[in-house]
Amino acid sequence: MEATIRQPFNQAQIELLNTMASLKSEADLIELKQAIARFFAERADREMERLWENGTINEKTLESWKHEHMRTSYRTNATIPA
């Protein structure tokens, strides 16, 4: 029976690691981080546009989000370790 070897990284992760290995300066790292941030921001924008166009979100949804509090709740009686 042949064993399947599971790679710890997927193809996208391998590509990013290879890209990061070629960075020569802190400025290069900052530029790469900005490019990745832009990529995900554009992806989120496209998805929001799709949801708006298909009616999943609308003005009423946006108004309700303005009043939503999604903060992490912390227990007030929690003890802090010394």
C-alpha positions as CSV (number, residue, x, y, z in Angstrom):
1,M,0.0,0.0,0.0
2,E,1.4,3.4,-1.0
3,A,1.4,6.1,1.6
4,T,0.3,9.6,0.7
5,I,2.7,12.3,1.7
6,R,0.9,15.5,2.8
7,Q,2.6,18.7,1.9
8,P,2.6,21.2,4.7
9,F,2.0,24.1,2.3
10,N,-0.4,24.6,-0.6
11,Q,0.7,25.9,-4.0
12,A,-0.2,29.6,-3.1
13,Q,1.8,29.4,0.1
14,I,4.8,27.9,-1.7
15,E,4.7,30.8,-4.3
16,L,4.6,33.4,-1.5
17,L,7.5,31.7,0.3
18,N,9.5,31.7,-2.9
19,T,8.6,35.4,-3.5
20,M,9.6,36.4,0.1
21,A,12.9,34.5,-0.2
22,S,13.9,36.9,-3.0
23,L,13.2,40.1,-1.1
24,K,16.3,42.1,-0.5
25,S,15.2,44.9,1.8
26,E,12.7,46.1,4.3
27,A,11.2,48.3,1.6
28,D,10.6,45.2,-0.6
29,L,8.8,43.6,2.3
30,I,6.6,46.6,2.8
31,E,5.8,46.8,-0.9
32,L,4.9,43.1,-1.0
33,K,2.6,43.5,2.1
34,Q,0.9,46.5,0.5
35,A,0.3,44.4,-2.7
36,I,-1.2,41.6,-0.7
37,A,-3.4,44.0,1.2
38,R,-4.6,45.6,-2.0
39,F,-5.4,42.1,-3.4
40,F,-7.6,41.2,-0.5
41,A,-9.2,44.7,-0.4
42,E,-10.1,44.4,-4.0
43,R,-11.5,40.9,-3.5
44,A,-13.6,42.1,-0.6
45,D,-14.8,45.1,-2.7
46,R,-15.9,42.8,-5.5
47,E,-17.8,40.5,-3.1
48,M,-19.5,43.5,-1.5
49,E,-20.5,44.7,-5.0
50,R,-21.9,41.3,-5.8
51,L,-23.9,41.1,-2.6
52,W,-25.3,44.7,-3.3
53,E,-26.3,43.8,-6.8
54,N,-28.1,40.6,-5.9
55,G,-29.9,42.3,-3.0
56,T,-28.3,40.5,-0.1
57,I,-27.2,43.8,1.3
58,N,-28.9,47.2,0.9
59,E,-29.1,50.6,2.5
60,K,-31.0,49.1,5.5
61,T,-28.3,46.5,6.0
62,L,-25.6,49.2,6.0
63,E,-27.6,51.3,8.5
64,S,-27.9,48.3,10.8
65,W,-24.1,47.7,10.6
66,K,-23.5,51.3,11.8
67,H,-25.1,50.4,15.1
68,E,-23.6,46.9,15.5
69,H,-21.1,46.4,18.3
70,M,-18.8,43.4,17.5
71,R,-16.2,43.9,20.1
72,T,-14.7,41.0,22.0
73,S,-16.5,40.7,25.3
74,Y,-14.2,40.2,28.3
75,R,-15.4,38.7,31.6
76,T,-15.2,41.3,34.3
77,N,-14.6,38.8,37.1
78,A,-11.7,37.1,35.3
79,T,-8.5,36.8,37.3
80,I,-5.2,37.9,35.8
81,P,-2.4,35.4,36.4
82,A,0.5,36.8,38.3
